[in-house]
Structures are given as structure tokens and as C-alpha cells.
Amino acid sequence: MDDTYKTIENTSQGIYKEKGSKFISYAIPVGSQGEAKERLEDIRKQHHNARHHCFAWAIGKERDDYRVNDDGEPSGTAGKPIFGQILSFDITNVLIVVVRYFGGTKLGTGGLITAYKSAAADALNNAKIITRTIRNAYRIHFDYPAMNDVMRVLKENDIQQIDRRFELDCTIDFSVRKNDTDKILSVFQSLDSIKIEHLYTI
């Protein structure tokens, strides 16, 4: 099973203009719902006098955590077209906000859908899309006599260490690719007097 996903490297911007209305778009990499809400609030403050701040976000490899919001525009004319571009570019862990400054002329349902879709697409076209690997982070607890065995496993498997503390007992935090997780855990579990706890998935 593939343990990679596509996202954007940095925040990017786009714009779409129609009949005096200006649609300014932001594509922002995010890692959690909380971070998405914070970045959305930042944009709202930055454009506090805009009429609408419509958005969509998707988080997780399968985009299980997602949200769309029309922010006062007619239902289905803003959030869904923005989310459609996230799907079209096949990315995740991203928030797209489109800020509308009303130009005095109504665009109609079709015009709004085109505007929000085009603004979102412009921001993503200006973004650098990258591939990331899903990794699991663990903490291993062991006593000093097991040090050589633990270090040998880390070295032989080229495991990325995050943090380590050698005090009364020893702990090492490390991360492994999701696809390699079962193999690495079984090697560690074959060693004596070792405890492993899962920390997080990134």
C-alpha cells in the first residue's frame, strides 16, 4: 500500500477578477484542523473589510478530515468549487481560502462557481506541489545493557532518530516510514526488556 501523499510546500496566492469583483485566493499547507482554523482566522483579520472569506480544507491521506464553507454566498457556489480544485490537483493537508471583494454587480450562480473555482486553481497553479511520506514516530524504552542491540538495529535499518535521553534508563524517539513499521517493530520486539510506544503519525 502506498504511504505517500501530495501536498504543497509553501503558501501561494492567486487572483480572479470579474465584473468589478476581486477574488484573492490563498493555498496554505496545514497539518491539522486546528492549524487550518488558525490560518483561516489570520486571513480574515488581514482582509477584515472583505465581504466573503470562503474556504475548503482537506487533511489526511484519504482527505477524511475536510470542510467546505460558502461564508454567505449562495449554497454550493464557493466551498464546493474550491474543494473540487483540491481533488483535481490530488493534494491534501491544504487549506484554500478565497476572499471576495464585491464589485457591485451580481455574478449569478454559474459566475460565482467559475470565479471561486478559477481563483482556487490559480493559487494551486502558483504552488509547488511536493510528495511526502507518511511516517510513524515511536519511543523506545530500554536499560543500558540493551544499548548495543538497540543502536545496532537503528544503524542497520538507517532509522531516523528524533530525540534521545540517557538517564537512569534510556529512551530514543525515532520515526519510520509507514510501510516499514511492522518490520522494524518486530525487530525491536525480539530484543529483551524493551518497551515501545507509538507517539504520532506525520
NORQUICOR-V907181 format. One record per backbone hydrogen bond with DSSP energy under -1.0 kcal/mol. CO is the residue of the C=O (numbers start at 1). NH is the residue of the N-H. E is the energy in kcal/mol with one decimal. If there is no record, write none. Layout:
BEGIN
co,nh,e
CO,NH,E
CO,NH,E
END
This chain:
BEGIN
co,nh,e
3,134,-3.6
5,132,-3.2
6,92,-2.1
7,130,-2.8
12,27,-2.6
14,25,-2.6
16,23,-3.0
18,21,-2.3
21,18,-2.3
22,101,-2.8
23,16,-1.8
24,99,-3.4
25,14,-2.0
26,97,-2.3
27,12,-2.2
28,95,-2.7
32,36,-2.1
33,37,-2.3
34,38,-2.0
35,39,-2.5
36,40,-2.2
37,41,-2.1
38,42,-2.0
39,43,-1.9
40,44,-2.4
41,45,-2.2
42,46,-2.3
43,47,-2.3
45,48,-1.1
47,50,-1.7
52,100,-2.4
54,98,-3.3
55,69,-2.4
56,96,-2.9
57,67,-1.8
58,94,-2.0
59,65,-1.8
60,63,-1.9
65,59,-2.4
67,57,-2.2
69,55,-1.6
70,73,-2.2
74,77,-2.1
78,82,-2.1
79,83,-2.7
80,84,-2.6
82,86,-1.2
83,87,-2.1
84,88,-2.4
85,89,-2.3
86,91,-2.0
93,30,-1.7
94,58,-2.1
95,28,-3.1
96,56,-1.9
97,26,-2.6
98,54,-2.1
99,24,-2.7
100,51,-1.5
100,52,-1.4
101,22,-2.2
108,112,-2.4
109,113,-2.4
110,114,-2.2
111,115,-2.2
112,116,-2.9
113,117,-2.3
114,118,-2.7
115,119,-2.5
116,120,-2.1
117,121,-2.4
118,122,-2.2
119,123,-1.9
120,124,-2.0
121,125,-2.6
122,126,-1.3
124,127,-1.0
128,9,-2.6
130,7,-2.5
132,5,-2.4
134,178,-2.7
135,202,-3.0
136,176,-2.3
137,199,-3.2
138,174,-2.5
139,197,-2.5
140,172,-1.8
141,195,-2.3
142,170,-2.9
143,146,-1.9
144,147,-2.1
146,150,-2.5
147,151,-2.8
148,152,-2.1
149,153,-2.1
150,154,-2.3
151,155,-2.4
152,156,-3.1
153,157,-1.7
154,159,-2.6
155,158,-1.3
160,175,-2.4
163,173,-3.5
165,171,-2.5
169,167,-2.5
170,142,-2.4
171,165,-2.9
172,140,-2.6
173,162,-3.2
173,163,-1.3
174,138,-3.0
176,136,-2.7
177,180,-1.2
178,181,-1.1
180,184,-2.2
181,185,-2.8
182,186,-2.1
183,187,-1.5
184,188,-2.2
185,189,-2.7
188,191,-1.6
195,141,-3.3
197,139,-2.7
200,137,-3.3
END
